[in-house]
Amino acid sequence: MGDQLGIIVLIKQVPDIEKVRFDFETGRLDRSSAEAVINPFDLNALEAAVQIKEAVGATVTAISMGPKAAESALRDAIARGADRGILLTDTRFAGADTLATSYALSSAIRRLSSFDLVICGEKTIDGDTAQVGPEVAEFLGIPHVAYVEEILEADKKRIIVKSRMGRNYYVLALRLPGLITVTKDVNAPRLPTLRDKIRSRRAEITVWDADSLSEVADTRLFGVSGSPTTVARVYAPHAEKRKGMIFRGNPEEAAEKIVGVLKDLRVVG
Ligand SMILES: Cc1cc2nc3c(=O)[nH]c(=O)nc-3n(C[C@H](O)[C@H](O)[C@H](O)COP(=O)(O)OP(=O)(O)OC[C@H]3O[C@@H](n4cnc5c(N)ncnc54)[C@H](O)[C@@H]3O)c2cc1C
């Protein structure tokens, strides 16, 4: 990869949240009810990678784990400036919780052997845990900074970023190889041109199944078998309305009734 930075962007395909329906019987999103799009925060991650590529030179690899149909997300990423796409797809990856997802993604990165920077979205709009980025960094044994709002400098050795955690901003220099997760404030993702879209249709997407990662990973730790957590129940919290009482009569009578209720509730003695 020479002097060029090797940047990996993790991209998840998610249902269009404006249109998707929730099946309360099964507690799952009915993914067939809406078209799939790139997770919006991952568009920011991709844009950040492409801007670094334009500024200092880089090769940008987009990786996604998902069904075969997620290939379209990788083509979209190529149309927006990624150089290549890798899809992890296999029934053995299915049913993964965040840990097994992160293990599979980090194993794919490990297989690439040479990389400098991994960029993720801060979270997804369907799972919304914000766990995958930091977990991938831990599996790879590299430092990470989450919630990056601005990239101040990047070169082969380090990246300087501004990150917001709670009410505070932190300016941090991250030694590479490292990982960052970005917020929507980091940039405004570009739209692909028609020419780029047509070009991306012809691009070859590399497809890896679980066995493709067997030299760098324990394949039993993918999917359901590698997931220590299970979803026991999904439900919308019951919203309790404010309970009101009307005390009728003249002001003295009403005040007496209010005091009576407050005494019953042990609010006053
Ligand atoms: C017990 C359990 C079972 C589950 N079973 C299923 C299932 O059968 N099918 C299913 O679709 N989901 C399943 N999920 C959800 C699945 O674990 C999450 O979708 C996945 O771990 C990502 O978590 P998240 O969406 O919260 O990502 P976050 O941690 O919020 O994402 C942060 C960033 O990580 C990257 N990222 C996250 N996921 C991917 C990905 N797949 N590919 C590339 N980059 C990614 C993106 O850059 C993203 O912006 C299950 C979850 C649990 C807990």
The ligand as a Gaussian input file, in Angstrom:
#p B3LYP/6-31G(d) Opt

LIG

0 1
 C      -29.344000     -11.704000      20.250000
 C      -29.327000     -10.925000      18.998000
 C      -29.682000     -11.558000      17.815000
 C      -29.670000     -10.845000      16.637000
 N      -30.030000     -11.469000      15.498000
 C      -30.040000     -10.807000      14.337000
 C      -30.416000     -11.422000      13.114000
 O      -30.769000     -12.589000      13.087000
 N      -30.381000     -10.689000      11.975000
 C      -29.983000      -9.364000      11.995000
 O      -29.972000      -8.723000      10.922000
 N      -29.611000      -8.750000      13.131000
 C      -29.627000      -9.428000      14.287000
 N      -29.268000      -8.796000      15.435000
 C      -28.829000      -7.413000      15.378000
 C      -27.349000      -7.384000      15.090000
 O      -26.628000      -7.914000      16.144000
 C      -26.938000      -5.951000      14.891000
 O      -27.598000      -5.497000      13.744000
 C      -25.446000      -5.807000      14.698000
 O      -24.734000      -6.357000      15.763000
 C      -25.057000      -4.363000      14.597000
 O      -25.458000      -3.709000      15.762000
 P      -26.038000      -2.267000      15.646000
 O      -27.013000      -2.240000      14.511000
 O      -26.504000      -1.845000      16.975000
 O      -24.757000      -1.451000      15.187000
 P      -23.992000      -0.233000      15.904000
 O      -23.052000      -0.747000      16.908000
 O      -24.976000       0.824000      16.326000
 O      -23.190000       0.248000      14.613000
 C      -22.025000       1.075000      14.662000
 C      -21.300000       0.989000      13.341000
 O      -20.752000      -0.308000      13.168000
 C      -20.751000      -0.657000      11.772000
 N      -21.605000      -1.834000      11.560000
 C      -22.588000      -2.321000      12.365000
 N      -23.115000      -3.446000      11.828000
 C      -22.459000      -3.667000      10.666000
 C      -22.562000      -4.655000       9.646000
 N      -23.438000      -5.654000       9.697000
 N      -21.720000      -4.566000       8.575000
 C      -20.809000      -3.564000       8.500000
 N      -20.698000      -2.599000       9.414000
 C      -21.500000      -2.645000      10.493000
 C      -21.295000       0.567000      11.032000
 O      -20.225000       1.397000      10.681000
 C      -22.167000       1.236000      12.112000
 O      -22.389000       2.593000      11.874000
 C      -29.292000      -9.480000      16.635000
 C      -28.956000      -8.847000      17.834000
 C      -28.973000      -9.562000      19.004000
 C      -28.614000      -8.871000      20.288000

